Amino acid sequence: MKKISCTLIALVLAFHAPLALAEEKPAISIREAAEIAEKAKAMREGGDKVFIVSLAYERTAMINGKPVWIAKWSGKLPANNPSDREVGVQIAMDGSVKHIVKGPADK
């Protein structure tokens, strides 16, 4: 079983490494992503009390995922559902924003 797991990991890494090297330039610059994240944060209650602690260019999935910027806040903000908290945003290359929300079960 251990041999199969190691082989599977090696295959995934071998397949994924060339994709990482062929990464395209983001359609939205890091500066634009930071501005979009700041605007999204400012719309939330308490948004002026937190700041961006990380801004990373990632894919939504390991294989065939879409590139996005992920901005994470220094603290939690209220979300639309009172029991949830927003911890950051995901910014697509078209500028659209998805709020990253953690519920009571997510610690």
Sequence and secondary structure as in RCSB ss.txt:
>XXXX:A:sequence
MKKISCTLIALVLAFHAPLALAEEKPAISIREAAEIAEKAKAMREGGDKVFIVSLAYERTAMINGKPVWIAKWSG
KLPANNPSDREVGVQIAMDGSVKHIVKGPADK
>XXXX:A:secstr
 HHHHHHHHHHHHHHHHHHHHT    SS HHHHHHHHHHHHHTSTTGGG  EEEEEEEESSTTT  EEEEEEEEE
EEE SSTT EEEEEEEETTS EEEEEE TT  
